[in-house]
Amino acid sequence: MRAFVTLLLLLSISSATLAQTGTGDSIKYYKRQLAGYEQRILDSLNKTDSGLYYARRLHHLKSHSWSYSAYSLFTELAGADFSTLNAADAKDGFPPINGPISRIGIGMSHKGYNGIVIDWNIVVAGINRTTKANGEKIQTNFSNFFGLEFGYAVINRSRFDVYPYTGLSVRSDQLSFSESATVNNNYNSIASIIVNNPSTSATSTTVGYEAGLGIDWVLYYNKKNQGGTMLFAKFGTDGRFGNEDYKISSIDYNSGIKYGAWIAALGFKFFSR
């Protein structure tokens, strides 16, 4: 009896599943049919005299538009004053670190018809500067995240722009010291494998500010899809609010490093009108 009831239940579930599967297939079918029907109507409208006229006028006007939206990829050099840090490091036998800092960035940009330029720098990542002595090393760099810059094109053309800008970002400065750990070959457990490892790292995060002058120049323009490639450059400053202090264990360490007194960026914007 129990087997009979179980069989009936399975048959019932199977029938319901098949019915629902059939309904789902039908919904997908009619969605495809409706999408095809709407596309045929749209195609027929676009091929009318009015549709062709509006498309030509829109294409012509966009080719002369001063507006664009773009993805950006760029490299940057940033000024770095390590004199205070170098003086302290020299007492421990380290050679000096020299600037500038190299950085790589990605972002997005938009320029409106009114000449307002918005640059969103998603990340501008610094490449470590390093000094070494006796198997030990000190590394330092700084990066910016989610920088939002606003500018206004004082020279505003479809192929060439010049715009002063200002903005804010999340500023992250990194400082680290490392050396090879001393290993205890007569260890008892994981707790006694490493005898001594004074390596440490710290990050100082705060609000950063940017200001300067940007230049856009169209290198390539595709008339068909109304997109292309711009070469762009920026010259300005990239500072932070407050000193560059690091929390290392219970110590507030002021490195004395001064980043971003000047920056020079060069890159590409891949744009569309």
TORMAR-947087 format. One record per residue: residue in three letters; x, y, z of N, C-alpha, C in turn. Coordinates in pm, whole numbers, plus 50000, padded with zeros to 5 digits. Last residue first. Example, Ala and Ser with C-alpha at 12.3 -4.5 7.8 and 13.67 -1.06 7.14 Angstrom:
% residues 2
SER512854977550708513674989450714512905000350787/ALA513194943150780512304955050780513204967050780/
END
This chain:
% residues 273
ARG530385591147086529585603347089528135600147126/SER532935574647274531825574247180531035587047195/PHE536435566147333535195573847350534155570247245/PHE538975559847528538285552947419536835557247425/LYS541765578247605540345577047630539705570747506/PHE545055572847734544095572247624542675571747678/GLY547665593347886546935581047858545975582447743/LEU549525607248144549395605947999548695592847970/ALA550155630648407549505618448358549395618948207/ALA551955642448666551875643448521551325630348468/ILE551895661448968551615649048896551565652248747/TRP553385674149268553055675449126552745661649069/ALA553175665149520553295679649502553045683249356/GLY552925637549579551955644149494552025659149486/TYR554005631649918553665626949784552805637349711/LYS556345632350151555385641650090555185637349944/ILE557185616150455557095615750309556045625750261/GLY557245614450729557735626650669557695626850518/SER556275593650882557395590850791558015603550734/ASN555355590051200555265600051095556495598551005/TYR553675565651375554925568751307554685578551194/ASP552545557151671552135565951562553385571051494/ILE552575524551803553355536451770552685544051656/SER551635500051863551085511051944551765524351911/SER551795488651541551565483951678550965495451759/ILE551735516851370552515504451372552535499551516/LYS550065538451179549885531651307550605518151300/TYR551455566951022551175552651018551045547151159/ASP550745597650859551045590350983550625575750970/GLU551165622450685551235608450649551695600450770/ASN548815647850795550145642050777550055627450739/GLY546005662450610546685656950725548035651050690/PHE544735654250303544455662050422545105655250542/ARG546895653550016546065646950115545835656450231/GLY547235659049654547605660049795546665652249885/ASP548365663549360547585652849423547995652249570/THR548315686949084548785682749216547835672149271/GLY549125686448733548535692648851549165687748979/PHE548165677548416549265683148494548655690248614/LYS547305652448183546945660648298548205665248370/ALA546205642647857547275645547952546715654048064/PHE545145619247607544895629647705546075630947800/LEU544055610147291545235611047377544935622047479/MET541205591047206541805603847241543115601447315/THR539555572646959540575572647062541125586747081/GLY536055566046891537455567346855538365567346978/GLY532845567646721533705565646837535155567046795/GLN530985565146516531125577746590531815575746725/ASN530785545046336530215542546469530365554346563/LYS531735560246108530615550946100529975548746237/LYS533925575546164532695582446128531485573246130/ASN536155573146412535455564546319534105570746287/TYR539125589746477537675590646484537055582146375/TYR542045594746668541355586646567539855587946588/LEU542875614346847543845608446755543155601446638/VAL541815642947001541345631346927542405626746828/TRP542855653047312543125654747169542745641947096/ASP542535670947614542085659747531542375663047385/ILE543995680347918543965682747774543515669947705/GLY543685696748239543585685048152543485689048006/LEU545225708548531544775711848396544795699248311/GLY544225706648878545195708348771544535711848640/ALA543885687549177543585699649101544635701148992/GLU542675666549439543385668449313542965681549248/TYR542965651649764542415661849675543305663149551/GLY541915624649982542885631849900542195642149811/VAL541295612950304540735619350185541845626850112/THR543185583150397542455595550427541845600850298/THR545295559050538544185561850447543445574450492/SER548195542350553547605554850600546555559250498/THR549365510950656548665518950555548055531150620/ALA552245490050708551175498850756550615506850641/SER554155461750815553625470450709552475478450767/THR557095443350908555855450450939555425458750820/SER559335419051043558685425350928557365431850969/PRO560795405751236560325419251267559635426251151/ASN560935375751344560535381451216559955395351241/ASN562325347751497562325362351493561935366951353/VAL561605320851492562165326551614562025341651613/ILE559235298951379559825312151352560295318151484/ILE558445275651523559205274651397559935287651369/SER556835275151748558265277451769559095276051642/ALA554235270051674554475281851758555955284951773/ILE554195245851551554155257751466554475270451544/SER556535229151770555255230351701555305242751612/ASN559265227051821558335217651884556995217251812/TYR562295229951625560985234551672560195223351736/ASN564945232351542564605223351653563245227151713/ASN565225252451360565155238751308564805228551417/ASN563815282551343564265273351446564095258951395/VAL564715309651134563985297051149564635288251256/THR564125343251093565035333651154564245320951187/ALA563015357550781562755352850916563865343350963/SER564295385350605564125370850613563965366650758/GLU562325415550631563595408350627563315393550639/SER560685446650563560715432050567562145426950567/PHE558365473050594559725468350619559705453250626/SER556305497150424556565483850479558065481550498/LEU553565517850356554965517450399555205503850462/GLN551195535450155551695522950212553175524050245/ASP548255555050142549715554850139550205542350212/SER545405564049974545975553250052547485552850032/ARG542575584249945544035583949933544605573250027/VAL539775587949758540275580749874541775578849854/SER539275621849633539435607449618539735601249755/LEU538125651049451538465643949574538575628949545/GLY539035679349235538265667949280538775661849409/THR539195700048939539445697949082538595686249128/TYR540545714348636539725704948710540105705148858/PRO540535731048317540985730148457540035721248534/TYR540855718647990539955721148101540685720648235/VAL540665717947646541555721647757540645725247874/ASP540225696747362539705703247483540855707047575/PHE539375687547033540425692547123539775700047239/ARG537305680046869538545672446858539615676746958/SER535205696746927534895682546910536155674146907/ARG536105719747194535895716147054535605701247044/ASN536795743547409535815732847396535505730347249/ILE538625756447653538715754547508537925741947479/VAL537585752147898537725766147857538045766847707/ALA535635728948028536445730847908536465745547869/TYR535935721348364535165729248267536065732648149/GLY535655692848589536355703248515535415710748423/PHE535955671848866535065680148785535885691048718/GLU536595638748970537135651948933536145659048841/LEU536865614449201535855621249119536325635549096/GLY538415583649262538575598049250537545604049156/PHE538635557049355537315563249336537415578549334/PHE541835559749505540695551549466539445560249454/ASN545385561249474544105568149489542985559149438/SER548465553449646547445551049545546215559449576/PHE552025551749702550695556949735549765554949616/ASN554775534249866554065539349749552755545749794/THR557705516449972556705526849993556045530449860/GLN559815494450157559055497750037557985508150070/ILE562925482250257561835491550290561155495150159/LYS564605451950344564125461850247562975469950304/GLU567555432250406566325438950451565875448850345/GLY570025423150329568905413850322567595419550371/ASN571545447050359571795435150443570605425450445/ALA569155467950220570435467550291570485454950376/LYS567195486949983567605474250044568965475750113/THR564195503749890565595504749929565965492250006/THR561715511049641562345501749736563785505749765/ARG558435518949550559825523549551560505516149666/ASN555745502449380556625503849496557985510049461/ILE553385521049205554365510249197555425512749304/GLY549925529149272551345532249274552205519749265/ALA546985532049082547805523649170549285526949157/VAL544065545349079545375549549031546385543149126/VAL540755536248994541955533449072543175539149000/ILE538785552648876538415541548962539585537549052/ASN538185584248825539365575748828539115564448927/TRP536095600648637535995591448751537165581848744/ASP535615632848533536545621548527536395613448654/ILE533605653848356533635645548478534585633848453/VAL533255686348233533975673648220533975666548356/ILE531145708048063531495702348194532095688448175/GLY530275716947817531695717947845532105712747982/ASN527675712747745527975725847803529445727247842/TYR527515686647670527455696647564527865710547615/GLY529915669247883528595673447839528665683847728/LYS532035641747898531965656247876530605659747820/HIS533265616748109532125621848032532255637048019/SER535135586848180535015601248162533735604648086/MET536745563248397535695566548301535575581748295/GLY539805543948444538655551948486537645553748374/ILE542995534648576541865532048487540685540348536/GLY546615538748602545225541448637544225537248532/ILE549725535648764548885531348653547425533248693/ARG552775553548846551455548148879550715544548750/SER555905560349002555155556648881553835550448922/ILE557225587449184556485574849189555795572549055/PRO560525602249109559095602349142558515588149149/GLY562465596749414561225597749338561535600249192/ASN564555573649592564395585449507563055585049436/ILE565865564649902564835562149801564645575049722/PRO569315558850004568095567049988567135561449883/PRO570345528850186570545539450087569245546950064/PHE570435521750537569755520450409570135531750315/GLY571405521950803572235516450697571585515050561/ASP569995535150990569935520550996570625514150877/LYS570365560850914570895557151046570865541951066/ALA568905561950679570375561650670571005557550802/ASP566265565350760566695552150714568225550950710/ALA566235592750819566015582950926566515569150886/ALA566715603350567567615607050678567465597150793/ASN564555593050422565915588750389566895591850502/LEU562395606950536562475592550549563905587750524/THR563055633150449562935630150592563065615150617/SER563085629650162564265634350234564205631150384/PHE561285622049969561655612050068562775616750161/ASP558795634349788559905639449868560185629649981/ALA557605629449470557715623349602558975628549671/GLY555295634149197556415638649277556405632249415/ALA554305609048973553925617849084555175621449165/LEU553225599548655554385601948741553955611948848/GLU551085575248507551265587948579552605587948652/THR549005562348244550145561348335550385575148395/PHE545665550048169546745559848170547875555948265/LEU542555547848019543685539948066544905548848058/SER538985552048022540355557448018541355547548075/TYR536025553847828536845546447924538275551347911/ALA533575580147775534785572647744535245564147862/SER531465601847591531615593047706532755583547674/TYR531115636347481531575622647466531465615147599/SER530325666247290530125657347404530725643547375/TRP530335681147070531465683347159531375674247282/SER529415668446746529135670746887530415672846966/HIS529565661946488530055675246524529855678446672/SER528385637346481529765638246433530395651746464/LYS525805643346560526685636846657528145637446613/LEU524825654046320524985662746436525905656646540/HIS524815631146152525575643246116525845651946238/HIS523085613946287524475609846262525335622046232/LEU520715628946278521315625446408522785621746391/ARG520275629946000520495642346074521155639646209/ARG519925602645944521025610245882521325622845960/ALA517655596946098518905589746126520095597346067/TYR515725613345976516095615646116517425608946150/TYR515685601145720516065615345736516515618045879/LEU514795575245772516125577145713516595591545731/GLY512205581145872513195574245954514605576245903/SER511035593345647511205601045771512265594645859/ASP511075572245464511775584645433512045592745559/THR511635540545632510795550645570511605563345545/LYS513245524045775513485524545631512555534345560/ASN512335524446032513635530546005513915532145856/LEU509995509646005509905523946032511215531046000/SER511055484145963510245490345856510115505345878/ASP512325479846207513105480346083512345487145972/LEU510115479446378511135489746393511965491146267/ILE508825456246284508145469246277509155480646285/ARG510785437346341510385439446202509665452746185/GLN510855439146621512035442846545511685445446398/GLU508305429346689508645443246720509855447946641/TYR508645402746597507605411346539507925426146563/GLY510685393546766510895393946622509915403146552/ALA509365395447012510575403346990510865404546841/LEU507315376646971506965390746992508185399646966/GLN508825353046947507965357446836507635372346847/ARG510025351647197510855352947077510035358046959/LYS507715348847354508605360347375509485362647252/TYR506775324747263506005336747229506805349547258/TYR508825307647366508505308047223507805321147185/LYS508695311547643509925315047570509645316547420/ILE506125301147690506415315147721507655319747645/SER506525274447616505575282747541505845297447563/ASP508275265847812508705265747672507815274547587/GLY506625268448039507845276548027508335277247884/THR504665249047983504285263147994505495272247976/GLY506255225847994505585229547870505165244047869/THR506965226548262508005227548159507415231848026/GLN504495222248379505145235148400506255237448297/ALA504015196048295503085206748257503735220448270/LEU506125182648416506045182948270505125194248222/THR505415186948685506685192148633506665193248482/ALA503005173248701503025187748726504295194048670/SER503915147348649502945153648558502945168748574/SER505585143248868506135142848733505205149748634/ILE503785144049080504845154149072505405155048931/SER502235121449015501615134649024502635145649009/LEU504105101149030503435103848902502815117648900/LEU504705102649303505755105349203505155108549067/LEU502215095349411502795108449441503855112249339/LEU501935069049317500965079249278501515093349299/LEU504115057349453504095057749307503135068249256/THR503275059749718504515066449675504545067949524/VAL501055043049712500875057449741502085065349693/PHE502335018649666501345023649571501135038649587/ALA503905015449891504575016749761503625022549658/ARG501905012350085502795024050093503485026249959/MET500834987950000500005000050000500875012550000/
END
